[in-house]
């Protein structure tokens, strides 16, 4: 009986840790806001400009 209780206790601790981990990781990735999307668009434009400059440098 003692082994069954010990196994059950370990199982409950593992399940609790998994549930807590899922809640923590879900909260750390918020939905994209319009401001974040604008920043992303700006970063994409900057990347495209850098790629264009590299292409010009390689050709020249």
ROSE-4610 file (N, C-alpha, C; in Angstrom, 1 decimal, always signed):
// ROSE-4610
residu = [X/X/X/X/X/X/X/X/X/X/X/X/X/X/X/X/X/X/X/X/X/X/X/X/X/X/X/X/X/X/X/X/X/X/X/X/X/X/X/X/X/X/X/X/X/X/X/X/X/X/X/X/X/X/X/X/X/X/X/X/X/X/X/X/X/X/X/X/X/X/X/X/X/X/X/X/X/X/X/X/X/X/X/X/X/X/X/X/X/X/X/X/X/X/X/X/X/X/X/X/X/X/X/X/X/X/X/X/X/X/X/X/X/X/X/X/X/X/X/X/X/X/X/X/X/X/X/X/X/X/X/X/X/X/X/X/X/X/X/X/X/X/X/X/X/X/X/X/X/X/X/X/X/X/X/X/X/X/X/X/X/X/X/X/X/X/X/X/X/X/X/X/X/X/X/X/X/X/X/X]
num = [1/1/1/2/2/2/3/3/3/4/4/4/5/5/5/6/6/6/7/7/7/8/8/8/9/9/9/10/10/10/11/11/11/12/12/12/13/13/13/14/14/14/15/15/15/16/16/16/17/17/17/18/18/18/19/19/19/20/20/20/21/21/21/22/22/22/23/23/23/24/24/24/25/25/25/26/26/26/27/27/27/28/28/28/29/29/29/30/30/30/31/31/31/32/32/32/33/33/33/34/34/34/35/35/35/36/36/36/37/37/37/38/38/38/39/39/39/40/40/40/41/41/41/42/42/42/43/43/43/44/44/44/45/45/45/46/46/46/47/47/47/48/48/48/49/49/49/50/50/50/51/51/51/52/52/52/53/53/53/54/54/54/55/55/55/56/56/56/57/57/57/58/58/58/59/59/59/60/60/60]
x = [+0.8/+0.0/+0.9/+2.0/+2.9/+3.5/+3.8/+4.4/+3.4/+2.1/+1.1/+0.9/+0.9/+0.8/+2.0/+3.2/+4.4/+4.3/+4.0/+3.9/+2.8/+1.7/+0.6/+1.1/+1.8/+2.3/+3.3/+4.2/+5.2/+4.4/+3.4/+2.7/+2.0/+1.4/+0.7/+1.7/+2.8/+3.8/+4.3/+4.5/+4.9/+3.8/+2.5/+1.4/+1.3/+1.5/+1.4/+2.5/+3.7/+4.8/+4.5/+3.9/+3.6/+2.5/+1.5/+0.4/+1.0/+1.8/+2.4/+3.3/+4.1/+4.9/+4.1/+3.0/+2.2/+1.6/+1.1/+0.6/+1.6/+2.8/+3.9/+4.3/+4.5/+4.9/+3.8/+2.5/+1.4/+1.4/+1.6/+1.5/+2.7/+3.8/+5.0/+4.9/+3.9/+3.8/+2.5/+2.4/+1.1/+0.7/-0.5/-1.0/-0.4/-0.1/+0.5/-0.3/+0.2/-0.5/-0.2/-1.0/-0.7/+0.7/+1.1/+2.4/+3.5/+3.4/+4.4/+4.4/+3.2/+3.1/+3.8/+3.6/+4.3/+5.8/+6.3/+7.7/+8.2/+7.4/+7.8/+7.9/+6.9/+6.9/+8.2/+8.5/+9.7/+11.0/+11.0/+12.2/+12.3/+11.2/+11.2/+11.7/+11.2/+11.7/+13.2/+13.7/+15.1/+15.9/+15.4/+16.1/+16.1/+15.0/+15.0/+16.0/+16.1/+17.1/+18.5/+18.8/+20.1/+20.4/+19.5/+19.7/+19.9/+19.2/+19.4/+20.8/+21.3/+22.6/+23.7/+23.5/+24.4/+24.5/+23.3/+23.3/+24.1/+23.9/+24.6/+26.1/+26.5/+27.9/+28.5/+27.8/+28.4/+28.5/+27.5/+27.6/+28.7/+28.9/+29.9/+31.2]
y = [-1.2/+0.0/+1.3/+1.2/+2.3/+2.6/+1.6/+1.8/+2.4/+2.0/+2.6/+4.1/+4.4/+5.8/+6.6/+6.1/+6.7/+7.0/+6.0/+6.1/+7.1/+7.1/+8.1/+9.5/+9.7/+11.0/+11.5/+10.7/+11.1/+11.4/+10.6/+10.9/+12.3/+12.6/+13.9/+15.0/+14.9/+15.9/+16.2/+15.1/+15.2/+15.9/+15.5/+16.1/+17.6/+17.9/+19.3/+20.2/+19.6/+20.4/+20.6/+19.6/+19.7/+20.8/+20.8/+21.8/+23.2/+23.3/+24.6/+25.1/+24.2/+24.5/+25.0/+24.3/+24.7/+26.1/+26.4/+27.7/+28.8/+28.5/+29.6/+29.8/+28.8/+29.0/+29.6/+29.3/+29.9/+31.4/+31.9/+33.3/+34.1/+33.4/+34.2/+34.5/+34.0/+34.3/+34.9/+36.2/+36.9/+37.1/+37.3/+37.5/+38.8/+38.8/+39.9/+41.2/+42.3/+43.6/+44.3/+45.3/+46.1/+46.7/+47.2/+47.8/+46.8/+45.5/+44.5/+44.2/+44.2/+43.9/+45.0/+46.3/+47.4/+47.2/+46.9/+46.7/+45.5/+44.5/+43.4/+43.8/+44.6/+45.1/+46.0/+46.8/+47.7/+46.8/+45.8/+44.9/+44.2/+43.8/+43.1/+44.1/+45.3/+46.3/+46.6/+46.7/+46.9/+45.7/+44.5/+43.3/+43.4/+43.7/+43.8/+44.8/+46.0/+47.0/+46.5/+45.8/+45.2/+44.2/+43.3/+42.3/+43.0/+44.1/+44.8/+45.5/+46.0/+46.6/+45.5/+44.4/+43.3/+42.8/+42.8/+42.4/+43.4/+44.7/+45.7/+45.6/+45.4/+45.3/+44.1/+43.0/+41.8/+42.0/+42.7/+43.0/+44.0/+45.0/+46.1/+45.7]
z = [+0.0/+0.0/+0.0/+0.7/+0.8/-0.6/-1.3/-2.7/-3.6/-3.5/-4.4/-4.1/-2.8/-2.4/-2.9/-2.7/-3.2/-4.7/-5.5/-6.9/-7.3/-6.6/-6.9/-6.6/-5.5/-5.1/-6.2/-6.7/-7.7/-9.0/-9.4/-10.6/-10.5/-9.3/-9.1/-9.2/-8.7/-8.8/-10.2/-11.0/-12.4/-13.2/-13.0/-13.7/-13.3/-12.0/-11.6/-12.3/-12.4/-13.1/-14.5/-15.2/-16.6/-16.8/-16.0/-16.1/-15.9/-14.9/-14.6/-15.8/-16.3/-17.5/-18.7/-19.0/-20.1/-19.9/-18.6/-18.4/-18.5/-18.0/-18.1/-19.5/-20.3/-21.7/-22.5/-22.2/-23.0/-22.7/-21.5/-21.1/-21.7/-22.1/-22.5/-24.0/-24.8/-26.2/-26.4/-26.2/-26.4/-27.8/-28.1/-29.4/-30.0/-31.3/-31.9/-31.9/-31.5/-31.5/-32.7/-33.1/-34.3/-34.2/-33.1/-32.9/-33.3/-32.8/-33.1/-34.6/-35.2/-36.6/-37.4/-37.0/-37.7/-37.6/-36.4/-36.2/-37.1/-37.2/-38.1/-39.5/-40.0/-41.3/-41.6/-40.6/-40.7/-40.8/-40.0/-40.0/-41.4/-41.9/-43.3/-44.3/-44.3/-45.2/-45.1/-43.9/-43.7/-44.2/-44.0/-44.5/-46.0/-46.7/-48.1/-48.7/-47.9/-48.4/-48.2/-47.2/-47.0/-48.0/-48.4/-49.4/-50.8/-51.1/-52.3/-52.3/-51.2/-51.2/-51.4/-50.8/-51.0/-52.5/-53.1/-54.5/-55.4/-55.1/-55.8/-55.5/-54.3/-54.0/-54.7/-54.8/-55.4/-56.9/-57.5/-59.0/-59.3/-58.4/-58.7/-58.2]
